[in-house]
Amino acid sequence: KKKKSDSDLMAEAMAEAQGGRTLATRAHGYAWLRKLVIQPTTDRKTVETNFSKLMQLADQGLEADDSFLYDSAIGLMVALGSLRPAAVLEALARHIRNKRLAASVRLKVAEIVSKMCQHHNTKEAAALRQVQDSVVPALIASASGSGADDASPAEIIASSMSSLGEALVVLPQRAVAKYGQKIASLALKRGREEQEKDPKVRRAAFFALERLFSSLTTSATDALSAESLGEIDALLRRSRVADPDAASRVLAGRAIEVLESKVLR
């Protein structure tokens, strides 16, 4: 019996993922596609030729109601990210704001974006710089809660804030200058509003501020308005001694230390 080509196998897997009669069959199709994408023996030309179709399938799977199916679609998306991280990062950032997705799916997507942003000095970092004008505004909107359709998006907001902090480490200075004031204002707003709420958001806000100050190659006064700096300074000083959450106190303390070094520079 003639062995099937990688092209034939991929066509079968895509048909299964898209048109399987049961959710289990479709999920199997997604898992099969993921395996074909990541295994080194698969013909790379076949994967590259079908990349757009695979991305479209993954996009569709993320909107599924069944967790088994959307988890499998996320797995495929992550696998595709190893090939073209810029395209996948841009798509994932867009999905964080997708109202059609369940809050649990958006949270998983936000966590993947955060992990990709943490891969400094790798192709993921280069990819982030390539699509910064798509990804950063999407994360800012997500961290602000814009478009959220769930009642308690604190985890999504916190994950998006953390992603912004990680992204600032690898973005060029012109991008830091472009988005720094927006991120600082958002972190200030979140740090103030969440004082009596879940500490996840405060921790992420203070983390983002510390990363913002660390990423500046010039004085903070050159990148941020004097009014913002004064309000941020007051919030951080108060939070590092009075915040009821120990981790938030530590993060606020780190942020104020970096801010002081940048103001004095």
Secondary structure by P-SEA (a helix, b strand, c coil): cccccaaaaaaaaaaaacccccaaaaaaaaaaaaaaaccccccaaaaaaaaaaaaaaaaaaaacccaaaaaaaaaaaaaaaaccaaaaaaaaaaacccccccaaaaaaaaaaaaaaaaccccaaaaaaaacccccaaaaaaaaaccccccccaaaaaaaaaaaaaaaaacccaaaaaacaaaaaaaaaaaaaaaccccaaaaaaaaaaaaaaaaaccccccccccaaaaaaaaaaaaaaacccccaaaaaaaaaaaaaaaaaaac
